[in-house]
Amino acid sequence: MNRDELNRRLHEEMTDVRVSPALRGRTLLALRGKERIVVKRKWTVALAAALLAVLLCAVALAAVGRWGMLDFIGRYQNTYIPQDAGDYVQSDVAAFAQDGLAVNVRELYYDGRTARMTVDVSAEDALLLGEDTQMDDAWGGLTGQESDTRTVLDVWHARGEARVLRVGLHTADVEQGAADASLDWVLGEDGVLTWYIEQRYDDDRPAREVTLTVTATPYADPEAGEESLDWDRRAVLEKTLTLTADGDTDIFVSAEPAVYADAGVRVDCVRIEVKPQELVATVEFTVIDEAAFAATDDGLWFEFIDPQSTETAYASQRLTGGLSGSDSVEDLGGGRYVQTETLAKNELRDTYTLRAYNCWEKNRYETHEFIMQPQP
């Protein structure tokens, strides 16, 4: 198994696997796989006035009970949200419109490494659907009203909108391009599609520029479903945003390395970065016994556990995870690897206990304690 597959199947035994009813498998890289179509249009005074009306409408909708960033995060199990988490969320960040489509970047969080956004998308006389939605899907599953068993097609017929648009969204670092991201969305009963995106970048920077791209692809014949998606008439809206981190980051590192002989590796460094909403934890390790490491079948992982836990299930012994929705292991070459994940803000400790395990076989290896000290 390679590391990409490992990251897709990671933590399958964990109780806090993140599954959203609305998000169904569209990743950032998949969104970027479509050829980008540039829409050119002649501007007129009448068109500008119409788009301004749509834009003002989108901004006004931000105040009428929209799903917020912490609402999306709160859907996930075993997630600790600090009481002051909302203090680091900017509101009413940017708004733009084109081709009858209005976009409002309602919320933004950025800590130097991770960005989170809540984005409202609305349109005139159009039914908006999130990525990977089918016309025969239950409407209640898209809006959170599970008792509503009507299909999307039923709602379209009842409302009489002229168009059905499938809306996609992604962000990319202006300099480095795309990075790992997770996406979610909720459709409001009033037709506003609210997107949530979380993106973790490869490096830590106090400021960066990112491009937010929203696409809207019309159905030529909604009755025929996605087979009738008209890619030639897809609208593409883009906006460059400047992200700025708030304040300095405290960093703690382990005092000594530790050898995990059963797994054939040495943990060189455990690093904890204190971010406003969570802790970013990295584990740097080096292969010292190729035969023992090969026996893990590329499935070696480290879990942060509570040594005082009385739970019998391995997964229940782990420290509470952070707000971010994905962990990863990167092969740095030369037998060196780095594991990255997040921990809850209230899991800041003087010592951390790491247990090695095999994510395929579920067997556990050795456990070591690491004393932490401030990074000079």
Secondary structure, DSSP 8 states (H G I E B T S, - for coil): --HHHHHHHTTTT-TT----SS--S--HHHHHTS----------HHHHHHHHHHHHHHHHHTTSS---HHHHHHTSTTB---TTGGGG-EEEEEEEEETTEEEEEEEEEE-SSEEEEEEEEEETTEEEEETT--TTSBHHHHHT-TT---BHHHHHHHHT-SEEEEEEEEEEETTTB---EEEEEEE-TTS-EEEEEEEE-SS--SEEEEEEEEEEEEBS-GGGGGGGB-GGG-EEEEEEEEEE--S--EEEEESS-EEETTTTEEEEEEEEEE-SS-EEEEEEEEES-HHHHHTTTT-EEEEEE-TT---SSTGGGB--B-S----EEEEEETTEEEEEEEE-GGG--SEEEEEEEETTT--EEEEEEEEEEE--
